[in-house]
């Protein structure tokens, strides 16, 4: 554990958000949308995924739609009362995002370790 002179512990927290180059002011594609897609994958339902995140369904739907508009792709397919599924192109985009997050976290951990001589304490 790294602690400074004031007794503060250092942790490493990496965030990655994809945005369309300057042409859109939406939320982008980041951790929140990734969590929604993960929930849709597990539950087959945007509503259940939103509830798990303590988010209103209408907000979750708006965030998904804004990302779809921003990136010009369909992330999920909605089948009324039968729930939602991640589309093929949505799954590919999501998997590419997860790969980028893993690479960014690994790079940040390597730099942290190089300068502080130990692995960072994981962020919660």
C-alpha positions in Angstrom: 0.0 0.0 0.0 1.3 3.5 -0.9 0.7 6.1 1.7 1.8 9.8 1.5 3.1 11.9 4.3 -0.5 12.9 5.2 -1.5 9.3 5.6 -3.6 9.2 2.4 -3.6 5.8 0.6 -3.2 5.9 -3.2 -5.4 3.7 -5.3 -5.5 3.4 -9.1 -8.8 4.0 -10.9 -8.8 3.8 -14.6 -11.8 5.1 -16.7 -12.2 4.9 -20.4 -15.0 6.6 -22.4 -15.3 6.4 -26.2 -16.7 9.5 -27.9 -17.4 10.3 -31.5 -14.9 12.9 -32.7 -16.4 16.3 -31.8 -19.6 15.9 -33.6 -21.9 14.8 -30.8 -22.3 15.8 -27.2 -23.8 12.6 -25.7 -22.6 10.5 -22.9 -20.3 8.5 -25.1 -19.7 4.8 -24.5 -18.3 4.1 -21.1 -18.6 2.2 -17.9 -22.4 2.9 -17.4 -23.4 1.6 -20.8 -21.1 -1.4 -20.4 -22.8 -2.2 -17.1 -26.3 -1.9 -18.8 -25.2 -4.2 -21.6 -23.8 -6.7 -19.1 -27.1 -6.7 -17.3 -29.0 -7.1 -20.5 -26.8 -10.1 -21.3 -27.4 -11.7 -17.9 -31.2 -10.9 -17.5 -32.4 -10.5 -21.1 -34.0 -7.3 -20.0 -33.0 -3.6 -20.1 -35.5 -3.0 -17.3 -33.9 -5.5 -15.0 -30.4 -4.2 -15.9 -31.6 -0.6 -15.0 -33.1 -1.8 -11.7 -29.9 -3.5 -10.7 -28.1 -0.2 -11.2 -30.8 1.7 -9.4 -31.6 3.6 -12.6 -34.9 4.5 -14.0 -35.8 2.5 -17.1 -36.5 5.7 -19.1 -33.0 7.0 -18.3 -31.4 3.6 -19.3 -33.3 3.6 -22.5 -32.3 7.3 -23.2 -28.6 6.5 -22.6 -28.7 3.5 -24.9 -30.5 5.4 -27.6 -28.0 8.4 -27.4 -25.0 6.0 -27.7 -26.7 4.3 -30.7 -27.2 7.7 -32.4 -23.7 8.9 -31.5 -21.9 5.8 -32.9 -24.4 5.0 -35.7 -25.1 1.4 -34.6 -27.8 -0.6 -32.9 -26.6 -1.9 -29.5 -29.7 -3.7 -28.4 -32.8 -5.3 -30.0 -36.0 -4.9 -28.0 -38.7 -7.5 -28.2 -41.5 -5.8 -26.2 -42.6 -7.9 -23.2 -40.0 -10.6 -24.2 -37.1 -8.4 -23.2 -34.0 -7.2 -24.9 -30.8 -8.7 -26.4 -27.5 -7.3 -27.4 -27.2 -7.1 -31.2 -24.2 -8.7 -33.0 -22.7 -5.3 -33.8 -23.5 -4.2 -30.2 -21.7 -7.2 -28.8 -18.7 -6.6 -31.0 -18.5 -2.9 -30.0 -18.9 -3.9 -26.3 -16.2 -6.5 -26.5 -13.8 -4.1 -28.2 -14.5 -1.6 -25.4 -13.8 -4.2 -22.7 -10.5 -5.1 -24.5 -9.5 -1.4 -24.5 -10.4 -1.1 -20.8 -8.3 -4.1 -19.9 -5.3 -2.7 -21.9 -5.6 0.7 -20.3 -5.8 -0.8 -16.8 -2.8 -3.0 -17.5 -0.8 0.0 -18.8 -1.7 2.1 -15.8 -0.8 -0.7 -13.4 2.6 -1.1 -15.0 3.4 2.6 -14.7 2.2 2.7 -11.1 4.4 -0.3 -10.3 7.4 1.2 -12.1 7.2 4.4 -10.0 6.0 3.1 -6.7 7.7 -0.3 -6.7 4.5 -2.3 -6.0 1.1 -3.1 -7.4 -1.7 -0.6 -6.8 -4.5 -1.2 -4.3 -7.5 -2.0 -6.4 -10.2 0.6 -6.6 -13.7 -0.5 -5.4 
